[in-house]
Amino acid sequence: MTTASQPNVILLVLDACRVDRARDHAPHLRQLGRDGVWFENAVAPATWTQPSHASIFTGKYPHEHGITQPSQSTAPTDLIDQFSERGYSTHGVSGNGFVSPLWQFDRAFDTFRYTQTPEPFPKGLDTYTYLRNRDDNMSTSDMATSVIKACLRHDRPLQSSLNLASVGINAFSRRYLPQLTRIPHQTFVPNPQHSYSPEKNTTLLEERIHKEAPRDQPFFMFANYMDTHRPYQSPPDLQRKHLGHRISKSEFERLNDDVAAPWEFIRLVQNDAVDDSDLETLRHMYAASVESVDRHIQRLVDAVDEAGIRDETAIVVVGDHGENLGETDCMGRQRFGHEASISDALARVPFVISHPELNGNIEELVSVKDVYDFLLQASDPDVPTEDVTPVEPDSEPVVCEYPALGDNEFYDRYPDIDRSYLRQRVSVNSVAAYEDDWRIIIESDGTELAFHADEQAEIETAPTTVVRTARDACEQLSTLSGVDTAPETKSRLKELGYL
């Protein structure tokens, strides 16, 4: 049992989840918000995973913490360090490579599991991470001996051995027999994203909740769920509900790889070849994915209830950024995914806090980065539970940022795509600042736009504070570099599909 002033904390990040789709297709999340606090106008600090998670775990905007490019090789863990110092046990699971051992994110946790791997048994040994963290001076034979011994010593030796076999077969087939990757089984998937399963996350968290509940020490748990990130996978019954049928493997791959992939979609836009029926199908697939992850949220809430610790547990659910679904935004840009965009669909995300002392609906603008301050307040032993307050509306304009990702080689990878599209990804920093009904967009190429109540306005008529905030953030983004081009980092990026 925990002390009253130090509740258990569960932080769930729904990757690429839009608030409008969560409102419509996540009934369990909505109920959690009705029982706790639902933030109607939460804004993500950034439009993609790495800088947004860095904001959640530091309480700073990207232009302040400087984690803005995929070539940077570490992820900040300030929040975890604070929980550890306060006596919490810390546990994490993640289906996203940017918050995983690939970016050294696991090192601050007591236990951590990366679940975007071909391993079939999450309760067996994490052989994928074991092999990645091997000593560079260890020979292949010594490494093989070491990992086999580790599997046999594990409390689930058979499952651990099968995990090792799956990782080995996957690596061999991708490198030497790519024709095997056509086999429809997670052992042979060519892309790590296709090996993700929310079941792995939830199974591990359910087990951990029941294991930690009887202990006197409070716990912190983190999970990143990738259901609403491309590829949009969902169970057959939800496919039938949202699409009217179960989608075939070939159609699933065509839609995700040839239409929804951000740069393939831009190529279609450029060639005036976007098929509206494909967009409609993908939007239904996305809705099914939202409902899929919502089921897992409910399973975790049920696990907390079953463990008898609901009244001493704070549950926070938030999107790290949204997702474009083929709409044309206010800047006239038609996009899919979250590349080269500062659209409102990327900025607006679901945000819910379930806490024993909190309830209500907050309409004012808040930033997701303020999760950090709330969690530190909620876990502070000197703050009585009844004095905990929800995230307060910011006195300053709320900001969402798209830092330019650099890498001029990107132009060579897409020679047939107009450079104006590519430039938005490579060299143009973008900032959207929100205040009341105003939205100001400032980009480092000189673009300055103002919108009031969703209608375009002259920027001279906008509040000076929100314009200045956007300009200052954009200028500070332009001073950042922080590029690490080590071969190992490049290898990780290629594995994740960023190079």
C-alpha positions in Angstrom: 0.0 0.0 0.0 1.3 3.5 -0.8 1.2 6.6 1.4 -1.7 9.0 0.8 0.6 11.7 -0.5 2.5 9.4 -2.9 0.0 7.6 -5.1 1.0 5.0 -7.7 1.3 6.6 -11.1 0.5 5.0 -14.5 1.4 7.1 -17.5 0.1 5.9 -20.9 1.1 7.6 -24.1 -1.0 6.9 -27.2 1.3 7.5 -30.1 -0.1 9.5 -33.0 -3.6 9.8 -31.4 -5.9 12.6 -32.5 -8.4 14.1 -29.9 -11.3 14.1 -32.3 -11.0 10.4 -33.1 -10.5 9.6 -29.4 -13.6 11.6 -28.6 -15.6 9.5 -31.1 -14.0 6.0 -30.8 -12.5 5.6 -27.3 -15.5 5.1 -24.9 -13.4 3.8 -22.1 -11.0 6.7 -22.2 -14.0 9.1 -22.3 -15.4 7.4 -19.2 -12.0 7.7 -17.5 -12.2 11.4 -18.3 -15.7 11.7 -16.9 -14.6 10.0 -13.7 -11.5 12.2 -13.6 -10.3 15.2 -15.6 -10.8 15.5 -19.4 -8.8 18.2 -21.1 -10.8 19.4 -24.1 -8.0 21.5 -25.7 -4.7 19.8 -25.0 -1.9 20.7 -27.4 1.1 18.5 -28.1 4.5 20.2 -27.6 5.7 18.7 -30.9 4.4 16.9 -34.0 6.4 13.7 -33.7 7.5 11.2 -31.1 11.1 12.1 -30.1 10.8 15.8 -29.2 7.3 15.3 -27.8 8.3 12.6 -25.4 11.4 14.6 -24.4 8.9 17.4 -23.4 6.8 15.0 -21.4 9.8 13.8 -19.5 11.4 17.2 -18.9 8.5 19.6 -18.8 10.1 21.8 -21.5 9.3 22.7 -25.1 11.6 21.3 -27.8 13.3 24.7 -28.4 14.2 24.5 -24.6 15.3 20.9 -24.2 17.0 20.7 -27.7 16.0 17.0 -28.5 14.7 17.7 -32.0 16.4 15.4 -34.5 16.2 11.6 -34.9 20.0 11.4 -35.2 20.4 12.3 -31.5 21.2 9.1 -29.7 19.7 9.5 -26.2 16.3 10.2 -24.8 16.0 12.3 -21.6 14.6 10.6 -18.5 14.4 13.5 -16.0 10.9 12.4 -14.8 12.0 8.8 -14.1 15.0 10.1 -12.2 12.7 12.2 -10.0 10.4 9.3 -9.3 13.4 7.1 -8.4 14.7 9.7 -6.0 11.3 9.9 -4.3 11.3 6.2 -3.6 9.2 4.8 -6.4 9.9 1.6 -8.2 9.9 2.4 -12.0 8.7 0.2 -14.8 8.3 0.8 -18.5 7.1 -0.9 -21.7 7.2 0.7 -25.2 6.3 -0.1 -28.7 8.2 2.9 -30.1 11.9 2.8 -30.8 12.5 6.4 -29.8 11.5 5.6 -26.2 13.4 2.3 -25.9 16.8 0.8 -25.4 17.6 1.9 -28.9 17.8 5.5 -27.5 19.0 4.4 -24.0 15.6 5.3 -22.6 15.5 2.1 -20.6 18.5 2.7 -18.4 16.7 4.9 -15.8 13.9 2.3 -15.1 14.1 -0.6 -12.7 12.5 -2.8 -15.4 11.8 -2.0 -19.0 10.7 -3.9 -22.1 10.7 -2.8 -25.7 7.8 -4.6 -27.4 8.3 -3.7 -31.1 10.3 -6.9 -31.6 9.5 -10.4 -33.1 9.6 -12.1 -29.7 6.3 -13.9 -29.2 6.4 -14.2 -25.4 6.7 -10.9 -23.4 7.1 -12.8 -20.1 10.1 -14.6 -21.4 13.7 -13.2 -21.5 14.0 -10.0 -23.5 16.5 -11.6 -25.8 16.3 -8.7 -28.3 17.7 -6.1 -25.8 20.1 -8.7 -24.3 21.7 -9.1 -27.7 21.7 -5.4 -28.5 23.4 -4.6 -25.2 26.2 -7.1 -25.7 29.8 -6.2 -25.0 31.4 -5.2 -28.3 34.5 -7.1 -27.3 32.6 -10.4 -26.9 33.0 -13.0 -29.6 29.9 -14.3 -31.4 30.3 -17.8 -29.8 30.7 -16.3 -26.4 27.7 -14.1 -26.9 25.6 -17.1 -28.1 26.7 -19.1 -25.0 25.8 -16.2 -22.7 22.3 -15.6 -24.1 21.5 -19.3 -24.2 22.5 -19.6 -20.5 20.5 -16.5 -19.7 17.4 -18.2 -21.3 17.9 -21.4 -19.4 18.3 -19.5 -16.1 15.1 -17.5 -16.7 12.0 -18.5 -14.8 10.4 -19.2 -18.2 13.2 -21.0 -20.0 11.1 -22.4 -22.8 9.4 -19.1 -23.7 12.8 -17.4 -23.4 14.4 -19.9 -25.8 11.6 -19.4 -28.3 12.0 -15.6 -28.1 15.7 -16.1 -28.9 14.9 -18.4 -31.8 12.4 -15.9 -33.2 14.8 -13.0 -33.0 17.5 -15.0 -34.7 15.3 -16.3 -37.5 14.0 -12.8 -38.1 17.5 -11.3 -38.4 18.6 -14.2 -40.6 15.6 -14.0 -43.0 15.9 -10.2 -43.4 19.6 -10.3 -44.1 20.0 -13.5 -46.1 16.6 -14.9 -47.2 14.3 -11.9 -47.7 11.8 -14.1 -49.5 10.9 -15.6 -46.1 9.7 -12.1 -45.0 6.6 -12.8 -47.1 5.4 -15.4 -44.6 2.5 -13.9 -42.6 4.0 -14.4 -39.1 5.7 -12.0 -36.7 8.8 -14.1 -36.7 9.5 -13.1 -40.4 8.2 -9.5 -40.6 10.7 -7.3 -42.5 9.7 -4.1 -40.7 9.8 -3.9 -36.9 6.6 -1.8 -36.9 4.7 -4.8 -38.1 5.8 -6.9 -35.1 4.2 -4.5 -32.6 1.3 -5.9 -30.6 -0.5 -4.0 -27.8 -1.1 -7.4 -26.2 2.6 -7.5 -25.2 2.3 -4.1 -23.5 -0.9 -4.9 -21.6 0.2 -8.4 -20.5 3.4 -7.1 -19.0 1.6 -4.1 -17.3 -1.2 -6.3 -15.9 1.4 -8.6 -14.4 3.4 -5.8 -13.0 0.4 -4.1 -11.4 -0.6 -7.2 -9.5 3.1 -7.8 -8.5 3.6 -4.2 -7.2 0.2 -3.7 -5.6 0.9 -5.5 -2.3 4.2 -3.7 -1.7 4.7 -0.7 0.6 6.7 1.1 -2.1 4.7 3.2 -4.6 5.3 2.5 -8.3 5.5 4.5 -11.5 4.7 2.7 -14.8 5.0 4.1 -18.3 3.8 2.7 -21.6 3.8 3.8 -25.2 1.1 2.3 -27.3 1.6 2.4 -31.1 -1.9 1.3 -32.2 -2.8 4.7 -33.8 0.6 5.0 -35.5 0.9 3.6 -39.0 0.6 0.7 -39.8 -3.0 0.9 -38.5 -3.6 -2.6 -37.2 -6.6 -3.7 -35.2 -8.4 -7.0 -34.3 -10.6 -8.6 -36.9 -13.9 -7.7 -35.1 -13.0 -4.0 -35.1 -12.1 -4.2 -38.8 -15.5 -5.6 -39.5 -17.2 -3.0 -37.3 -15.4 0.0 -38.9 -14.8 -1.3 -42.4 -17.6 -3.8 -42.9 -15.1 -6.6 -43.6 -11.8 -8.0 -42.5 -9.0 -6.4 -44.6 -6.7 -8.7 -46.5 -3.0 -8.8 -45.9 -2.2 -7.5 -49.4 -4.7 -4.6 -49.1 -3.5 -3.8 -45.6 0.1 -3.5 -46.9 -0.9 -1.6 -50.0 -2.8 1.0 -48.0 -0.2 1.4 -45.3 2.9 1.3 -47.5 1.7 2.8 -50.8 -0.9 5.4 -49.7 -0.5 6.2 -46.0 3.3 6.3 -45.9 4.0 10.1 -45.7 6.2 10.5 -48.7 4.3 8.1 -50.9 1.2 10.1 -50.1 2.9 13.3 -51.0 4.0 11.7 -54.3 0.3 10.9 -54.9 -0.7 14.5 -54.0 1.9 15.9 -56.4 0.7 13.7 -59.2 -3.0 14.4 -58.5 -3.5 10.6 -57.9 -5.0 10.5 -54.4 -8.0 8.0 -54.4 -10.7 9.3 -52.0 -11.9 5.7 -51.4 -8.5 4.8 -50.1 -8.6 7.8 -47.8 -12.0 6.7 -46.5 -10.8 3.2 -45.9 -7.6 4.4 -44.0 -9.7 6.7 -41.8 -11.9 3.7 -40.9 -8.7 1.7 -40.2 -7.5 4.5 -38.0 -10.8 4.6 -36.1 -10.6 0.9 -35.5 -7.0 1.3 -34.1 -8.3 4.0 -31.7 -11.0 1.7 -30.4 -8.4 -1.1 -30.2 -6.0 0.8 -27.9 -9.1 2.0 -25.9 -9.8 -1.6 -25.0 -6.3 -2.0 -23.6 -6.7 1.2 -21.5 -9.8 -0.4 -19.9 -7.9 -3.7 -19.3 -5.3 -1.7 -17.3 -8.0 0.2 -15.3 -9.6 -3.2 -14.6 -6.3 -4.6 -13.4 -5.9 -1.6 -11.0 -9.4 -2.2 -9.7 -8.8 -6.0 -9.3 -5.6 -5.2 -7.4 -7.6 -3.0 -5.0 -5.5 0.1 -5.6 -7.7 2.4 -7.6 -8.1 4.9 -4.8 -4.3 5.3 -4.4 -3.4 5.4 -8.1 -3.2 8.2 -10.6 -3.7 7.3 -14.2 -2.7 9.7 -16.9 -3.4 9.1 -20.6 -2.2 11.4 -23.3 -1.3 11.6 -27.0 2.2 12.6 -27.9 1.0 14.1 -31.1 -1.9 13.6 -33.6 -2.0 12.3 -37.1 -2.9 13.7 -40.5 -5.4 11.5 -42.3 -5.3 13.0 -45.8 -7.1 16.3 -45.1 -6.0 19.6 -46.5 -4.9 21.9 -43.6 -5.3 25.6 -43.1 -2.0 26.1 -45.0 -3.3 24.3 -48.1 -1.1 21.2 -47.4 -2.5 17.8 -47.8 -0.7 15.2 -45.7 -0.9 11.7 -44.3 1.0 10.8 -41.1 3.2 13.4 -39.3 5.9 14.4 -41.7 6.5 18.0 -42.9 3.4 19.5 -41.2 2.3 21.8 -38.4 -1.4 21.0 -38.8 -4.0 21.3 -36.1 -4.7 17.5 -36.5 -1.1 16.9 -35.3 -1.3 19.5 -32.4 -4.6 18.4 -30.8 -4.4 15.3 -28.7 -6.4 13.5 -26.0 -5.4 14.2 -22.4 -7.0 12.5 -19.3 -6.1 12.5 -15.6 -7.7 10.0 -13.3 -6.8 10.9 -9.7 -8.6 10.1 -6.4 -9.1 13.8 -5.7 -9.7 15.3 -9.1 -12.6 15.5 -11.5 -14.0 17.9 -14.1 -13.8 19.1 -17.7 -11.2 21.7 -18.6 -11.9 23.7 -21.7 -8.9 26.0 -21.6 -5.8 25.4 -23.6 -3.1 23.3 -21.9 0.2 21.9 -23.0 1.0 18.2 -22.8 4.5 19.1 -21.6 2.9 20.1 -18.3 2.2 16.4 -17.5 5.7 16.6 -16.0 4.8 19.2 -13.4 1.5 17.6 -12.5 3.2 14.2 -11.9 5.9 15.7 -9.8 3.2 17.5 -7.7 1.1 14.4 -7.4 4.1 12.3 -6.2 5.5 14.9 -3.8 5.4 13.5 -0.3 5.1 17.0 1.1 1.9 17.7 -0.9 -1.2 16.1 0.7 -3.4 14.2 -1.7 -6.3 16.7 -1.2 -4.1 19.6 -2.3 -3.1 18.1 -5.7 -4.4 20.3 -8.5 -4.8 19.4 -12.2 -2.7 20.9 -15.0 -3.4 24.6 -14.9 -4.2 26.5 -18.1 -1.0 28.2 -19.1 -0.6 32.0 -18.6 1.5 32.1 -21.8 0.5 31.0 -25.3 0.6 27.2 -25.8 3.1 26.0 -28.4 3.4 23.1 -30.8 6.6 22.7 -32.8 7.9 21.0 -35.8 11.7 21.1 -35.8 13.5 20.7 -39.1 15.0 17.3 -39.2 18.1 18.1 -41.3 19.8 15.5 -43.4 20.3 16.9 -46.9 20.7 13.4 -48.2 16.9 13.2 -48.0 16.7 15.1 -51.2 18.6 12.3 -53.0 16.2 9.6 -51.7 13.2 11.3 -53.3 14.4 12.8 -56.5 10.9 12.8 -58.1 9.3 14.8 -55.3 9.2 18.6 -55.6 11.9 20.1 -53.3 9.4 22.5 -51.8 7.8 19.5 -50.1 11.1 18.0 -49.0 12.3 21.4 -47.7 9.5 21.4 -45.2 11.0 18.3 -43.7 14.7 19.0 -44.0 15.3 22.7 -43.3 12.1 24.6 -42.3 11.3 25.0 -38.6 7.6 25.5 -37.9 5.8 26.7 -34.8 2.1 27.0 -34.0 1.2 29.1 -31.0 -2.3 29.1 -29.5 -4.1 31.6 -27.3 -7.8 31.8 -26.8 -9.3 31.6 -30.4 -6.0 32.6 -32.0 -3.5 30.3 -33.8 -0.3 31.8 -35.2 2.0 29.8 -37.5 5.6 31.0 -37.9 8.1 29.2 -40.1 11.8 29.8 -40.6 11.4 30.4 -44.3 9.5 33.7 -43.5 6.0 32.3 -43.5 3.7 34.0 -41.0 0.0 33.2 -40.8 -2.7 34.1 -38.3 -6.1 32.4 -37.7 -8.9 33.6 -35.5 -11.7 31.2 -34.7 -10.5 29.1 -37.7 -10.7 32.0 -40.1 -7.6 33.5 -41.6 -6.8 36.9 -40.3 -4.1 39.6 -40.8 -1.2 38.8 -38.5 -1.1 42.5 -37.5 -4.5 42.0 -35.8 -3.3 39.1 -33.7 -2.3 39.5 -30.0 1.3 40.5 -29.8 2.1 38.0 -27.1 1.1 35.0 -29.2 2.9 36.3 -32.3 6.1 37.0 -30.3 5.9 33.6 -28.6 5.8 31.8 -31.9 8.6 33.9 -33.4 10.9 33.4 -30.4 10.3 29.6 -30.4 11.0 29.4 -34.1 14.2 31.5 -33.8 15.4 29.3 -30.9 14.8 26.1 -32.9 17.0 27.5 -35.7 19.9 27.8 -33.3 19.8 24.1 -32.4 21.9 21.4 -33.9 22.7 18.5 -31.7 23.3 16.0 -34.5 25.0 12.7 -33.8 25.8 10.8 -37.0 27.5 7.8 -35.4 27.2 4.7 -37.5 25.2 2.9 -34.7 22.7 5.7 -34.6 22.3 5.6 -38.4 21.8 1.9 -38.2 19.0 2.3 -35.7 17.3 5.0 -37.9 17.4 2.7 -40.9 15.9 -0.1 -38.8 13.1 2.1 -37.8 12.6 3.4 -41.3 13.8 7.0 -40.8 16.7 6.6 -43.3 
